[in-house]
């Protein structure tokens, strides 16, 4: 028999292994099999040992949490507070993302989806959770006063401040339109005379809604919402006091044509009707028709009312007014 033995470079190290390749008819070398320093190398068995070691190290992963959740669970216990989206906790087949071919490809799923983790979610404020929280807070609340209706509340607090809050995915939490503040106030709650009201309407211009008799002031010049709110309140204060202020030149230069609305009392029309000697109710009806014609404009209703009042004032036959 012939045996070839290869000693490693560090033969002096006791733990060095000796690799022996036997080339013979299958008979071991005499005096070699029982020696612990000459262990044979079994290449095939080495692979089996490595595979078994890998299987032992491989951990058995449990199924996702949403597959183990019972159907009758309380969602508020799963998602009690605001947090980043977690795919294993949400039992919904959500998809979000961009694909090049929307007709042929589906958006990416919820697992390992960065788009779902970027945006804020309201999974902690589902309707059942809100209802449960309201029931918990109900013991700290008092009943709403029965006499405090919406109409009464508008009388007590007529000032309305309108702001907007935005929820969006952006590097900054601030939205440029969130600083805009709109202030609405009805003119009926302001202590104004007819002259003061006329002057205020000229100052606000098209910010007054004649149908609702409400003026709207919008402030968006300042970078913060609180600053715009203070500026809007400042504008309302200045407009009120400027409307109540009187300058000497206003009484001298103001004419009837400068009035915002036609006023029957003391007008030239009232003076022209007085010599006719008509009844008081006829004169009042004519005054109302003239006032409505000047203030609301000419249409079928105002012209018909004015024609009827003129016929009654002059004592003409009724068929003249019909024509």
C-alpha positions, 0 to 999 in steps of 0.5 A, a space after each residue: 500500500 501507498 499512503 500520501 500524507 500532507 502536513 500543514 505548514 505549522 506542523 508544530 501546532 498540536 491542534 493542526 489537522 493532518 489530511 491523509 489521502 489513501 490510495 490503495 485497494 481499500 485496506 487501511 495502513 497498519 498502525 494508522 487508524 487508531 492514532 488520533 493525529 491521523 484522522 481521515 477527511 470525509 468530504 461527503 459527510 461534511 456537506 451533510 453536517 453543514 446542511 444540518 447546522 443551517 437547518 438548526 439555525 433557521 428560525 421558524 417565523 410565525 404567520 403575520 399578526 393580521 392572520 392571527 387576529 380574531 374577527 371580533 377584536 377591538 381595533 382600538 386595542 390594536 391601533 390605540 394611538 397615532 403611529 407609522 403604518 405597519 403592514 402586519 397589524 392592518 388586515 386590509 389589502 392596501 396598495 399605494 405607489 407608482 407603476 409605469 403601466 397602470 393598466 397592466 400592473 398593480 400598485 405595490 402592496 402594503 409590505 415594504 411599501 415606503 409610500 404608506 409609511 410616509 403619509 399620516 393615517 387616521 387608523 387610530 380614529 375609526 368611528 367605533 374608537 371615536 364612539 368609545 372615547 366619546 362615551 368615556 368623556 361623557 361623564 365629564 360633560 354637562 348637558 347643552 342648555 336648552 335655551 341656547 339655540 343656534 339663533 341665540 348663539 349667533 346673537 351672543 357670539 356673532 363674530 365668526 373666524 374661519 381657518 383651514 388645517 391641512 394634512 399632507 405629506 411634505 418635508 414641512 408640516 406648514 401649509 401656505 394656506 393654513 395661515 389664511 384667516 377669514 373673519 365674518 361679521 353681520 352688520 346688524 350686530 354693529 351699533 351703526 347709524 344709517 350714515 355710519 352704515 353707508 360709510 362702512 359699505 363704501 369702505 369695505 366695497 365688494 366684501 359685503 354680501 347684500 343677501 346675508 348682510 355680512 362683511 368678510 375680511 380675509 388676512 393672508 399677509 403675515 406668515 403666521 395664523 395668529 398674526 393674520 387673525 390679529 390683523 383681521 380684528 384690527 381691520 374690523 376695529 379700524 373700519 368701525 371707528 372710521 365709519 363713526 368718524 365725521 369730518 367737516 368736509 363730509 357734510 359740505 360735499 355730500 349730496 343726495 347722489 352720493 347716498 348708497 340707497 334712496 331715502 324717501 323721507 326728505 327727498 325731492 319725490 316726497 316734496 313733489 307729491 305733497 301738493 297733490 293732496 293725496 291720502 296718506 296711505 296712497 302717498 306711503 304706497 307710492 313712497 315704498 314703490 319709489 324706494 324699491 325701484 331705486 334700491 332694487 333696480 328696474 324689473 317686472 315686479 318693481 315697475 308693476 308696483 310703481 305703475 300701480 302706485 302712480 295710478 292710485 296717486 293721480 286718481 286715474 282709471 285702473 285700466 290705464 295701469 293695466 296697459 
